[in-house]
């Protein structure tokens, strides 16, 4: 096999930054999936340490003493359609946090979950991150400009306490790997068939 063919086949299996979906699960009936989110960064994680020594003047030893979940803030940018549906949803969630008549609510009354899913080239999940105890901390200002016809957007920063991840293609032995591979192919064929029936593609 030529090196160009090998590289081409290899790159076809690489995930792309523009293949993802976002789900919001807020208090009450606040739910949204497949939102018009144009930009989001998956949070990082860092083990914070302190240095100590067993005796005066001795070598320092690093001890883990805290976990930093990427600063605890995930900022997302959303496109606005003519209904402003996504912004309505986020503002409704914010109204669960603070009410002018009753003040601030307890965290258990307004915290929810944000799910970010990295999709493969076949449109199926590859990697998933869940932001725990999440809530919309900040909605940024929007610009109106009579000289511009750009699509309106808004950004929202979601605060969260921690996050966890899951991998769709975790190693599980030869048989498990073959089963997952066959399952993905079958699901992709079913989804493609549905698209053809629904949209005539």
N, C-alpha and C positions, 0 to 999 in steps of 0.2 A: 504494500500500500504506500502511495506517495505521501510525503509529509503534509502537503496541503490538504489532501483528502482526510488524513487523520485529524488534523487540526479543525477542519470544518465539521467533522462528525462529533468531535469533542465539544466544540463551542455550541453546537445545537442543543446540548444537554445542560448548558449553564442557565441559571435563573437570571431574570432580568429585573432591574429596579422598578420598572413600570408595571409589573404584574403583582398586584396586591389588592386586598380589600380590608375595610375597616368596619367594625361593628361597635355600636354604643349600647350599653345596657345600664340605664339609669334607674332611679327610684320610681316606684309606681309602674306606669305603663310606658315609660320612656324607652323605646327600642328603635334601633335603626341598623340596617345592614346594607352593604354596598353603597355607602355614601359617596358623594362626589368629592372625595378627598384627593387633592392633587399633589400633596407633599406631606411627608411625615418621616421622622427619623426613629428607627428602632432604638430603644434605650440601651445604654451600656451597663456594665456592672464592675465594680472595683472593690477589692478587699483592702480596707484601710488598716494600717498597722501602727503599733507603737514600739519603740526601741527600749529595751531594758537590759540590765546586766546582772549576773548572779553575784558579783562581788565588785567592790570599788576598784576602778581602773581596769576591769576586765573587758573582754570584747563584747560588743553589743549584739543582742539577739532580737530579731524581729518577731513580734507576736501579733497575730490578727486580732483586732478588737472591734471592728465595725464593718458593715457592708454598705457601700454607696451605690444605690440603684440609679445611676445616671443623673443625679441631681433632682430626681423626683418630679420632673416636668417634661411632658411631651407636647410639642407644638405641632398643630395640623393646620393646613390651609384647605379651604373648601370653595368650590364653585357655587354660585348662587343662581338658581333658575328663577322663573317669574313668580314662584310661590314663596321663595325664601324659606323653603321647608326645613333645610338643615339648620339654618340660623334660628328658626322658631324652636326647634328641638333643643338646641344648646341653651337658648335663653330660658326656656321652660325649666330645664335642669337647674340653671343658676337660681331661678326663683324658688327652688326647693331648699336652697342653702340659706337665703336671707329673705325675709319678708318684713316690709316696713311696719306692719302691725304687730308682728310677733317676734321680731328680731332674728337672731341666728338659731339654726336648728342643730340638733345633735348629729355627729358624723354618720351614725348608723342610719339616719333618716335621709341622707343625701348622697352617700358614697355609692358608687356603682363599679362597673367594669368596662374597660375598653379592650377589644380584641383586634389585633393586627395580624393578618395572615399573608405570608409570602406565598405566591402561587408559582407553580412550575409552568413550563412552556405548554403543557397540556391543560392548563387552567385549573388544576387540582392543587390542594394545599401541600406545601412542602415543610413550612416552618410557621409556628404560631406563637405569638407573645400576648400574654394577658396582663394588663395593668390592674393591680388590685387596689381597692379603696380609692378609686379614681373619681374626680369631679372637675368640672370646668372652672378653673381658677380665673382665667383672663380671656375676654373677647376683645380683640384689638379693634381699633377704629377702622372705618371703611372710607375710601376716597370717592367723592363724586366730582366729575370733571366734564364740563360741557364740550371740551375739545377731544375727548377720548371715547372710543367705542369698544374698549376692551371689556371682556367678561368680568362681571363683578365677583369679587372674592371676599372672604373674611378668614381670619386666623383665630384659633382658639388654643390656649395652653391648658392642657389637662394635668392637674397635679395628681400624684399617685404615691402610695406608700412603698410598694414593692412590685415586682413583676416575676412571672414564671414563664417558661417556654416549653414547647413540645415539638418533637420532630416526627413527621409523617413516615419518613423512610429510615427509622432507626434500625441498625443491624439486628437481625433476628435469626441468623442461620441461613443455610441454603434454601430449605423449603419455604421458610417464612419470607425470604427475599423474593423467591419466584412467585409466591402467592400474591404479595403486594404489587409486584410488577404486572402480573396478569390482571389484578383487580383495577389498577390505574388505567390499563389499556381498555378494559371493558367499560369502565365509567366514562372514559373519553369518547368511545364510540357511541355510547348511549346519549351523551350530551350533544354530540355532533348531529345525531339523528333527530333529536328533539329540535335543535336549531333549524335543521332543514325543513321539518314539518311546520314549525311556527313561523319562520321568517323566510323560508324558501331560498336559503343560501346553498 
